[in-house]
Amino acid sequence: MQQLMFQDDQQFWFETLRNLGLAVYGGSDVGEVVATASQITSGDYDGWHDAWLSTAKRLEAEARASHPVSARDGLLRASTYYRAAEFFLHGNPHDPRIDHAYQRGVACFRDAIAHLPGITPVEIPYEDAVLHGYFYRAAGEGLKPTLVMHNGFDGAAEELHFFGAVGGQERGYHVLTFDGPGPPAAIHRNGLVFRRDWENVVGPVLDFLTQHPGVDPARIALLGVSLGGYLAPRAAA
């Protein structure tokens, strides 16, 4: 694949491309992504953080002073840019910049979805803690098929909004997204570390899901993104 930016840095280009891909469902703006990435020097992890954080903070401030529709759209994009800001900082898990950007990104996302129909933050009982995620309720009455989505190692439940959750909801599916042990919410909120036996994660999630009215237990699909593409088949098997 031709690299249009960061010719000598595949990591930075991959994450830039990842952010560009969220534009389809409003998770980014091509101009904002290109303008931000243009300020960053390959290999400069602090510079990456500073550039994305600056864009996120500016966009959040503008959104919160705007019409509710503009606020919703701006906060969704700001949530992406906050998440991008802390992406390369995890070599030092005690770096305070990680928690700051993570918390701001989640706050922006939750304030944005408050202006969208049928999307609710959820806490899924899991061992002695909870897993955090979102339930997207499809419009209409009666039993609906449901899509369960989780990411891999470094993706967040908030990002799944743009990876298919809202698209599924629009097409008549209930959708449940969640962060399992290891991904951001589980680490930040409950200190839950990654595990490979994902069947012991998906089981409690399905127990929680089937208690929701309108969910057809005979029509539940599981979709894993990135490393989740290994974890989901293992859970299903």
N, C-alpha and C positions, 0 to 999 in steps of 0.2 A: 504494500500500500504506500502510495506517495505521501510523504510528509510535507504538508504545506507550511508548517511552522516547526521550530525546534529541530532542525535538520540533523543535529548531532545529539539529540536527547530523546530516545524513544519513550521513556517514562513520561516526560512532560507532554509530549505530543499525544500519547495515549489518553492521558487524563484530560487534555484539552478537547480531544475528539469526543470523549465521553460526555463532557459538558455540552458540547455542540449538539450531540444527539438528543438531549432533553428538550430542545427547542420545539419539537413537534407538538408536545402537550403543555407548553408554557413553562418548562423548567429552566429555560435559559433564553437568551436573545443572542443571535449570531454576532451582531455588532458589539454587544457588551463583552462576549467571550473573546473575540479577536482583539478588541481594544485592551482588555486586561492582560491577555497573554503576551501582547506586544511589549508590555512593560517589563517582562521577566527575562532574565538571562538563564540560559541552559545550565542546569546543575546548581542553581542558587535556590536552595530550599527555603531559606528565610525570605528571599525576594518573592518566591511563589506565594508564601503565606501572606506577606504584606500586601501584594497586589490584589489578591482575591478578597482579603479582608476589607481593603479600602473600597472596592466595588460593592461588596455586600453591605457595608455600613452606609454608604451613600444611598444605595438603592432602598434600603430599609427606611432611612429617614425620609426620603421622598415619598415612599409608599404610605407611610403612616400619616402624612400630611395631605393625602390625595382623596379623591372620590372613592367610595367603597370598592368599585370594580377595579379601578387602577391600583388601589391598595392591595386587593387580592392578587392581582397579576404580579405586581412588584414584589410582594412578600414571597410568592412562590419562587421567583428567580433569586431573590436574596437568600433563601434557604439553600439553594444549590451552591451559591458562591461561598457562603459560610462553610459548607461541607467541603468544598474544594480547598479552602484556606488551610484547614488542619490536616489534609490528607497525608502530606509527607512529613509530618512532625512526630510520628509514632515511634521513631527510634528511641525517644525519651518519653515514656508514658506519663512522666510526672510534669511535663512541660505544661504550664498553666494555659498556654494559648490553645491547647487542644480542647479543654473543657469550655473555655470561653466561646470559641467558634461553634462548637457542637451545640451548646445551650442556646445560643442566638439563632442558629439555623432551625432547631426544633421549634423554638418560639415563633419564628416567622412562619413556618409551615402550618403550625396549629392555628395561628391567627388567620391565615389565608383560607384554610378549609372551613373555618367557621362561616365563610360566605359561600360555601358550596353545599348543595343538597345531599343529604344521606351519608355523610362521612363522619365517623365517630372514632375518637381514640379509644382503644380498649386495653385492658390488662388481663392477660391470660394466666390463670393459675398454673404454676410450674414448680414442682418440688416445694421448697420452702420460700419461693420468691414468685415473681410474675414475669412474663414476657410482654413487651410493649409492642403495640401495632395499631392497625386501623381497620375498621369494618366499613365497607362501602355497600350500602343497601341499594339494590336496583329498584327502579320505580315499578309500581303496579302491585297487584294482589296475587295471592297464591304462592305455591312452591316454586322456587327458582334454582337453577343450577348455580354452583358456587365455585369460585376459583380461589385456591389458597396459594399465596406467593411468599417466598422468602429469598433473600439474597445469599451471597456467598460469605466471604471472609471480611471484606472491607466495605460492603454496601449497606445502606441504611433502609429501614422501612419507608422513610419519607421519600427516598429516591424511587421506590417502586410505584409511587403515584404516577410517575411519568413513563414507567416501563411496562405499563399495561393495566394498572389497577383502575384508573379512571376510564380507560378505554373499555375495559370489561364491564364496568358499571353502566356505561352508556349503551352497551349492547345487550343489556338485560341480565347480566350476571351479578349476583352478590360477589364481593371480593373481600377476602381477609388477608391482610399483609401483616408480617410480624418480623421482629428481630429475634433470632434464636441465640443461644449462648455463643459468645464470641463477637458477633456484630455489634454496632455502636451502642444501641440502647441497653443491651444486656451488660456490657462492660461498664458504661458510664453510670448507669442507675443502680445496678445490682451486683457488679463484680463477677458476673457469670462468664467463665472462660469457655473457649471453643471445645467442642467434643465431636468425635467422628460418628458415634452411634446415633444418627439423626432420627432413627425410628423412635427413640425415647424422647425426642423433642416434638415430632409431628403428632404423636399419640395424644398428649395433653391438648394440643392445639385443636385436633379434631373433636375431642370430647367437649371443648369449649364451644366450638363452632356449631355443633349439632343441637345445642341448647337454644340457638337463635330461632325465633319464629320465621317461617318463610324459607328456611334452608331445606332443600331436598337432600336427604342423606344418601340417596342412591345416585346423585349426580354431583359429586365433588371431585374436582381436578386439582392436582398439585403441580406447581411450576416453580422450579428453582433457577435463579439467575446466577451466572458466573460460576463460582465453585458450587453454588446451589445445584448446578446441573449434575453434579455427582451425588450430593446429599439427598436430593429429592428421590431419585431412583432407588437409592439404598433404603430410604424410609418406606417407599412403596413395596419394596421386595420383602 
